[in-house]
């Protein structure tokens, strides 16, 4: 559903929840929208009482969390449970490998894992189209890591490879009914 700044409201609410507190720039980058669109969406959440602002960042209010849960419930109804369950199981094997290598990861090892994960993330995007943005976020983080910007491997505060992986893990667990997301 289009929201202020022509941003998908479910993606917006979920991004704020996953990041816990987020500023306009990171939010716009994460959603793949212009700074102006990110600002409009950010401001609309605050004005509608779905988010509270503190120190230039927003976090979801109870009203925002309730709206998010309603939208996630509606999304889950449209997802084939067996298929997303299979995708989740494929991801779990990759996740174990990721967790074993991330502390010592370099761009080459991430690139090898990323190559093996491509089919899984294609399937994720097919079953939950809202999550297709994660493939681009992985690509951006990997390109920056390969260019020598090592913080894009596991730094917090940016959509590093580890941050994006952690978020897609939570998204998949929720979509597969493995937790409350």
Secondary structure, DSSP 8 states (H G I E B T S, - for coil): -B-GGG-BHHHHHHHHHHHSSB-HHHHHHHHT--HHHHHHHHHHHHHTTSEEEETTEEEE-HHHHHHHHHHHHHHHHTS-HHHHHHHHHHHHHHHHHHHHHGGG--HHHHHHHHHHHHHHHHHHHHH-GGGGHHHHHHHHHHHHHHTT-THHHH-TTTT-HHHHHHHHHHHHHHHTTSS--
